[in-house]
């Protein structure tokens, strides 16, 4: 029954019928309408979280073991693994990355010049 309801909704809702493909910017947060500076910070936080989760999984740690090694609680590790990026500042993620045996480094590049319209 659910499947039939979904199909009929798809046919009747014009937003769901739109099959156009729009190229993204490469940063989902920019695509969602965030300011470019804020979007870059959010993307960096997400990247840090992904790398941390990968590192902890490579080591084979349970969430409890990871919590002990990182100096945090298991529920916070769970939030990290779920990608709850709003719960972690950039500073905290850099600290956790270092505690996990990663070596965070900062590389800055000049922004590309924008063309005048």
Secondary structure as the mmCIF struct_conf table of DSSP 4:
data_model
#
loop_
_struct_conf.conf_type_id
_struct_conf.id
_struct_conf.beg_label_comp_id
_struct_conf.beg_label_asym_id
_struct_conf.beg_label_seq_id
_struct_conf.end_label_comp_id
_struct_conf.end_label_asym_id
_struct_conf.end_label_seq_id
HELX_RH_AL_P HELX_RH_AL_P1 UNK A 2 UNK A 12
HELX_RH_AL_P HELX_RH_AL_P2 UNK A 14 UNK A 17
BEND BEND1 UNK A 26 UNK A 26
HELX_RH_AL_P HELX_RH_AL_P3 UNK A 28 UNK A 31
TURN_TY1_P TURN_TY1_P1 UNK A 32 UNK A 33
HELX_RH_AL_P HELX_RH_AL_P4 UNK A 36 UNK A 58
TURN_TY1_P TURN_TY1_P2 UNK A 59 UNK A 60
HELX_RH_AL_P HELX_RH_AL_P5 UNK A 63 UNK A 70
TURN_TY1_P TURN_TY1_P3 UNK A 71 UNK A 71
BEND BEND2 UNK A 72 UNK A 72
HELX_RH_AL_P HELX_RH_AL_P6 UNK A 74 UNK A 82
TURN_TY1_P TURN_TY1_P4 UNK A 83 UNK A 83
HELX_RH_3T_P HELX_RH_3T_P1 UNK A 85 UNK A 87
HELX_RH_AL_P HELX_RH_AL_P7 UNK A 90 UNK A 99
TURN_TY1_P TURN_TY1_P5 UNK A 100 UNK A 101
HELX_LH_PP_P HELX_LH_PP_P1 UNK A 110 UNK A 116
#
